[in-house]
Amino acid sequence: MSRQADELQSDQRYDTVKKYYGRVLRSTSDLKTDACCTSETFPSRVTEVLPLISDQIKDKYYGCGSPIPLCIEGLKILDLGCGTGRDCYVMSKLAGPDAFVYGIDMTESQIAVAKNYITEQMAVFGYSKPNVDFVFDYIENLPKHFDKESLDLVTSNCVINLTEDKEVVLQRVYEALRFGGEMYFADIYADRRVPEEISRDPILRGECLGGALYYKDFERTARKVGFADPRVVSKRIVRINNEDVAGLVGNMNFHSITYRLWKLEGLDDGCEDYGHTALYTGQIPQSPFKFQLDAGHVFYRNKPERVCGNSALMLSQTRFKNYFHVTGSFDEHFGAFEACTNAGPDTQTDRGDSGCCP
């Protein structure tokens, strides 16, 4: 296929998605699967903020997870595919008036809702000036709006699957993040490569299934652009309640997975043993007794744990560094961190109880 024909096909697919979210779907009740609905329990810090968000913003918001991490106070944040801005406004409140939250989306009707509520939501939060802004554009066009190494955190909620070139999107995010920054996001993944006839189907595309990546291909792409050690935070099986849709996908299984990707120097592509230990001090107010880095790493207050070199970097070279005592260096290598696993969604429980290191 020629480049011009490929670009035309991409534009047509984006037009289909925009129509689906801008006109076809009036609310989450119109969805034919639960792929774009958040069924997992929100953390208490989020549930406390949601009543402050306008119903108009929440009614037409579609997402498959709760990708709002801890310790975001004062950060410069971007939400990819922000829709009507629900997650942006939640993070606006949680991050505080000294932070700034951007949202970008390609659906004009949804971005219009997000923009219309800036003044009202700032008043509800008690902020004297806005700490949010919204951009109407494709997320592939991030360089038009954000300088390299200008963002602390990038989030997204069930949107990457809707993009045409996932590698370009991840590359743009990697470039825009500062070192020590993070991409924390939920999306839909398949347990095998999605056939072209499913990928082309407009309903399956809009339902977040047609554009889903095989999860191993996603992890390969993430590593290729620089996110050397993708970590699964949580996952759940996507239920398909519509018989016609179920008939189209056949034996394929889909999962909603929350990943965290770190932009850090020195990460290995696997877990290596350098003799590090990490101790959580318990000083994060929203999580005083334990801290979950990912599905395989839960740290209990004042209990030292052996960790691989990658985990040591994730805890000592990021915004979490003030909450951990990490000991050890990279002067001596003791081989592979033998207890590590690399289980994918097909072998994990729905809580995502598997990860890189114990």
C-alpha positions as CSV (number, residue, x, y, z in Angstrom):
1,M,0.0,0.0,0.0
2,S,1.3,3.5,-0.9
3,R,2.0,6.0,1.8
4,Q,-0.8,8.2,0.4
5,A,-3.3,5.3,0.5
6,D,-2.2,4.4,4.0
7,E,-2.7,8.0,5.2
8,L,-6.2,8.0,3.6
9,Q,-7.1,4.8,5.4
10,S,-5.9,6.2,8.7
11,D,-7.9,9.3,8.2
12,Q,-11.0,7.3,7.4
13,R,-10.5,5.2,10.6
14,Y,-10.1,8.3,12.7
15,D,-13.3,9.8,11.2
16,T,-15.1,6.6,12.1
17,V,-13.9,6.7,15.7
18,K,-14.7,10.4,16.0
19,K,-18.3,9.8,14.7
20,Y,-18.7,6.8,17.1
21,Y,-17.7,8.8,20.2
22,G,-19.1,12.1,19.0
23,R,-22.5,11.0,17.7
24,V,-23.3,7.3,18.1
25,L,-22.5,7.0,21.8
26,R,-24.8,9.2,24.0
27,S,-23.6,7.6,27.2
28,T,-21.7,4.5,28.4
29,S,-25.0,2.5,28.3
30,D,-24.7,2.6,24.4
31,L,-21.5,0.5,24.5
32,K,-21.7,-3.1,23.4
33,T,-18.8,-4.3,25.6
34,D,-17.4,-3.2,28.9
35,A,-14.0,-2.5,27.3
36,C,-14.4,1.3,27.5
37,C,-16.1,1.2,30.9
38,T,-14.2,1.3,34.2
39,S,-15.3,-1.6,36.3
40,E,-12.5,-1.6,38.8
41,T,-12.9,0.1,42.1
42,F,-11.6,3.7,42.2
43,P,-9.1,4.4,45.0
44,S,-10.5,6.6,47.7
45,R,-8.6,9.6,46.7
46,V,-10.4,9.5,43.4
47,T,-13.9,8.7,44.7
48,E,-13.6,11.8,47.0
49,V,-13.1,14.1,44.0
50,L,-15.6,12.6,41.6
51,P,-18.7,14.2,43.3
52,L,-17.0,17.6,42.6
53,I,-17.0,16.9,38.8
54,S,-19.9,18.1,36.7
55,D,-22.3,15.3,35.6
56,Q,-22.0,16.5,32.0
57,I,-18.3,15.7,32.1
58,K,-18.8,12.3,33.7
59,D,-21.8,11.2,31.6
60,K,-19.9,11.1,28.3
61,Y,-16.6,9.9,29.6
62,Y,-15.3,6.5,28.4
63,G,-12.4,4.7,30.0
64,C,-11.2,1.2,30.9
65,G,-9.3,1.8,34.1
66,S,-8.3,4.3,36.8
67,P,-4.9,5.5,35.6
68,I,-4.2,8.2,38.2
69,P,-1.1,7.3,40.1
70,L,0.0,8.5,43.6
71,C,2.2,11.5,44.3
72,I,1.2,13.8,41.5
73,E,1.2,17.1,43.5
74,G,2.8,19.9,41.6
75,L,3.5,17.9,38.4
76,K,3.1,19.0,34.8
77,I,0.7,16.3,33.5
78,L,-0.8,15.4,30.1
79,D,-3.8,13.2,29.5
80,L,-3.9,11.6,26.1
81,G,-7.4,11.3,24.6
82,C,-8.9,13.2,27.5
83,G,-12.4,13.1,26.1
84,T,-14.7,15.4,28.2
85,G,-11.9,15.8,30.7
86,R,-13.0,13.7,33.7
87,D,-9.5,12.4,34.5
88,C,-8.0,15.8,33.9
89,Y,-10.2,17.5,36.4
90,V,-9.7,14.7,39.0
91,M,-5.9,15.2,38.6
92,S,-6.4,19.0,38.6
93,K,-7.8,18.6,42.1
94,L,-5.4,16.0,43.4
95,A,-2.3,17.7,42.0
96,G,-3.1,21.0,43.5
97,P,-3.1,24.6,42.2
98,D,0.7,24.6,41.6
99,A,0.4,21.8,39.1
100,F,-0.8,22.0,35.5
101,V,-2.9,19.4,33.7
102,Y,-3.3,19.3,29.9
103,G,-5.7,17.2,28.0
104,I,-5.6,16.4,24.2
105,D,-8.3,14.8,22.2
106,M,-9.3,14.5,18.5
107,T,-13.1,14.6,19.0
108,E,-14.3,18.2,18.9
109,S,-17.6,17.7,20.6
110,Q,-15.9,16.0,23.6
111,I,-13.1,18.6,23.9
112,A,-15.8,21.3,23.8
113,V,-17.4,19.9,26.9
114,A,-14.1,19.8,28.7
115,K,-13.3,23.4,27.8
116,N,-16.8,24.7,28.7
117,Y,-16.4,23.6,32.4
118,I,-12.9,25.1,33.2
119,T,-14.2,28.2,34.9
120,E,-16.9,26.3,36.8
121,Q,-14.6,23.5,38.0
122,M,-11.9,25.9,39.1
123,A,-14.5,27.7,41.3
124,V,-15.6,24.4,42.8
125,F,-11.9,23.5,43.6
126,G,-11.3,26.9,45.1
127,Y,-8.5,27.8,42.6
128,S,-7.9,31.4,41.8
129,K,-6.6,30.6,38.3
130,P,-7.0,27.6,36.0
131,N,-4.5,24.7,36.2
132,V,-6.0,22.9,33.3
133,D,-6.1,23.4,29.5
134,F,-7.3,21.3,26.6
135,V,-6.0,20.8,23.1
136,F,-8.1,19.8,20.1
137,D,-5.7,17.7,18.0
138,Y,-4.4,14.2,17.3
139,I,-2.1,12.8,20.0
140,E,0.4,12.0,17.3
141,N,0.9,15.8,17.0
142,L,2.3,16.2,20.6
143,P,5.5,17.9,19.3
144,K,3.3,20.8,18.1
145,H,2.2,21.5,21.6
146,F,4.8,20.2,24.0
147,D,8.6,20.6,24.1
148,K,10.9,17.7,24.5
149,E,11.5,16.7,28.2
150,S,8.7,19.1,29.4
151,L,6.3,16.7,31.1
152,D,6.5,14.8,34.4
153,L,3.6,12.4,33.8
154,V,1.5,11.3,30.9
155,T,-1.7,9.4,31.5
156,S,-4.3,7.8,29.2
157,N,-7.5,5.9,29.7
158,C,-8.4,3.4,26.9
159,V,-7.2,5.6,24.0
160,I,-3.9,4.2,22.6
161,N,-5.8,1.3,21.0
162,L,-7.7,3.9,18.9
163,T,-4.5,5.3,17.4
164,E,-3.2,4.2,14.0
165,D,0.6,4.1,14.8
166,K,1.2,3.0,18.4
167,E,5.0,3.2,18.0
168,V,4.8,6.9,16.9
169,V,2.5,7.7,19.9
170,L,4.9,6.0,22.4
171,Q,7.9,7.7,20.8
172,R,6.2,11.1,21.1
173,V,5.4,10.4,24.7
174,Y,9.0,9.2,25.5
175,E,10.4,12.4,23.9
176,A,8.0,14.7,25.8
177,L,8.8,13.2,29.2
178,R,11.5,14.3,31.5
179,F,14.0,11.7,32.7
180,G,12.4,10.2,35.8
181,G,9.0,10.8,34.3
182,E,6.3,8.3,33.8
183,M,3.6,7.1,31.4
184,Y,0.8,5.6,33.5
185,F,-2.2,4.4,31.5
186,A,-4.9,1.8,31.0
187,D,-5.7,0.3,27.6
188,I,-7.2,-2.8,25.9
189,Y,-4.9,-5.6,24.7
190,A,-5.5,-8.9,22.9
191,D,-4.1,-12.3,23.7
192,R,-3.0,-12.7,20.0
193,R,-2.6,-10.5,17.0
194,V,-5.9,-9.0,15.8
195,P,-6.9,-10.0,12.2
196,E,-7.3,-7.2,9.7
197,E,-11.1,-7.9,9.3
198,I,-11.6,-7.2,13.0
199,S,-9.3,-4.2,12.9
200,R,-11.3,-2.7,10.0
201,D,-14.7,-3.2,11.6
202,P,-16.0,0.3,12.6
203,I,-18.0,-1.0,15.7
204,L,-15.1,-3.1,17.0
205,R,-12.8,-0.2,16.4
206,G,-15.1,2.1,18.4
207,E,-15.5,-0.5,21.1
208,C,-11.7,-0.4,21.7
209,L,-11.2,-4.0,20.4
210,G,-10.4,-3.6,16.7
211,G,-7.3,-1.5,17.4
212,A,-6.0,-3.5,20.4
213,L,-2.4,-4.7,20.2
214,Y,-1.3,-8.1,21.1
215,Y,0.2,-7.4,24.5
216,K,3.6,-8.9,23.7
217,D,3.8,-6.7,20.6
218,F,3.0,-3.7,22.8
219,E,5.8,-4.5,25.2
220,R,8.2,-5.0,22.3
221,T,7.3,-1.6,21.0
222,A,7.6,0.1,24.4
223,R,11.1,-1.3,24.8
224,K,12.0,-0.2,21.2
225,V,11.2,3.5,21.9
226,G,13.1,3.5,25.2
227,F,10.7,2.3,27.9
228,A,13.0,-0.7,28.7
229,D,10.9,-2.4,31.4
230,P,7.1,-2.1,31.0
231,R,5.4,-3.0,34.3
232,V,1.8,-4.3,34.7
233,V,-0.1,-2.6,37.5
234,S,-3.5,-4.3,37.1
235,K,-5.6,-6.1,34.6
236,R,-9.1,-7.5,34.0
237,I,-10.9,-9.5,31.4
238,V,-13.1,-7.6,29.0
239,R,-16.6,-9.0,28.9
240,I,-18.4,-9.0,25.5
241,N,-22.2,-8.8,26.2
242,N,-23.3,-8.4,22.5
243,E,-23.7,-11.7,20.6
244,D,-22.9,-10.2,17.3
245,V,-19.6,-8.7,18.6
246,A,-18.8,-12.0,20.4
247,G,-19.3,-13.8,17.1
248,L,-16.9,-11.5,15.3
249,V,-14.0,-11.9,17.8
250,G,-14.4,-15.7,18.1
251,N,-11.8,-17.2,20.5
252,M,-9.9,-14.0,21.0
253,N,-9.6,-12.7,24.5
254,F,-9.2,-9.1,25.5
255,H,-7.9,-7.5,28.7
256,S,-7.9,-4.1,30.1
257,I,-4.3,-3.6,31.5
258,T,-2.8,-0.7,33.4
259,Y,0.9,-0.3,32.6
260,R,3.5,2.1,34.0
261,L,6.4,3.0,31.7
262,W,9.4,4.9,33.1
263,K,11.8,7.1,31.3
264,L,15.0,6.3,33.2
265,E,18.7,6.0,32.3
266,G,20.3,2.7,33.1
267,L,17.3,0.4,32.9
268,D,18.0,-3.2,31.8
269,D,15.6,-5.0,29.5
270,G,15.1,-7.6,32.3
271,C,15.5,-7.9,36.0
272,E,19.2,-8.1,37.1
273,D,20.6,-8.6,40.6
274,Y,22.9,-5.9,42.0
275,G,22.2,-6.5,45.7
276,H,19.7,-3.7,46.1
277,T,17.1,-3.4,48.9
278,A,14.2,-1.0,49.2
279,L,12.3,0.1,52.3
280,Y,9.1,2.1,52.2
281,T,8.9,4.7,54.9
282,G,5.1,5.0,54.9
283,Q,5.1,8.8,54.4
284,I,2.6,8.9,51.4
285,P,-0.6,10.2,53.1
286,Q,-2.9,8.3,50.7
287,S,-1.0,5.0,51.2
288,P,0.5,5.0,54.7
289,F,0.9,1.3,55.3
290,K,1.9,-0.1,51.9
291,F,2.9,1.0,48.5
292,Q,2.3,-0.8,45.2
293,L,4.8,-0.1,42.5
294,D,3.2,-2.7,40.2
295,A,1.5,-6.0,40.3
296,G,4.6,-7.8,41.5
297,H,5.9,-5.2,43.9
298,V,4.1,-4.4,47.1
299,F,6.2,-2.7,49.8
300,Y,5.0,-2.7,53.4
301,R,6.0,0.1,55.7
302,N,9.4,-0.4,57.4
303,K,9.9,-3.8,55.8
304,P,13.0,-4.0,53.6
305,E,12.7,-6.0,50.4
306,R,15.3,-7.3,47.9
307,V,14.7,-5.7,44.5
308,C,16.3,-5.9,41.1
309,G,18.3,-3.0,39.7
310,N,15.4,-1.7,37.6
311,S,13.1,-1.5,40.6
312,A,15.8,0.3,42.6
313,L,16.0,2.9,39.9
314,M,12.2,3.3,39.7
315,L,12.1,4.0,43.5
316,S,15.3,6.1,43.8
317,Q,15.3,8.2,40.6
318,T,11.7,9.3,40.3
319,R,9.2,11.3,42.3
320,F,9.0,8.4,44.8
321,K,12.6,8.8,46.0
322,N,11.6,10.8,49.1
323,Y,9.5,7.8,50.3
324,F,12.0,5.0,50.1
325,H,15.4,4.1,51.5
326,V,17.2,2.3,48.7
327,T,20.5,0.7,49.5
328,G,23.1,-0.8,47.1
329,S,24.9,0.3,44.0
330,F,25.6,-1.0,40.5
331,D,29.2,-1.7,41.2
332,E,28.9,-5.5,41.3
333,H,26.5,-7.6,39.3
334,F,25.2,-10.9,40.8
335,G,23.5,-12.2,37.7
336,A,19.8,-12.5,36.9
337,F,17.2,-11.7,39.6
338,E,16.2,-15.4,39.6
339,A,12.8,-15.0,41.2
340,C,11.5,-12.7,38.4
341,T,8.7,-13.6,36.1
342,N,7.5,-12.1,32.9
343,A,3.9,-13.4,32.9
344,G,1.4,-11.8,30.5
345,P,-2.3,-11.3,30.8
346,D,-3.2,-14.8,29.8
347,T,-1.3,-16.2,32.9
348,Q,-2.2,-13.5,35.4
349,T,-5.1,-13.4,37.7
350,D,-7.6,-10.5,37.3
351,R,-5.8,-8.6,40.0
352,G,-2.6,-8.8,37.9
353,D,-0.9,-10.8,40.6
354,S,2.3,-11.3,38.7
355,G,5.2,-9.1,37.9
356,C,8.8,-8.7,37.3
357,C,10.2,-9.3,40.8
358,P,8.6,-10.7,44.0
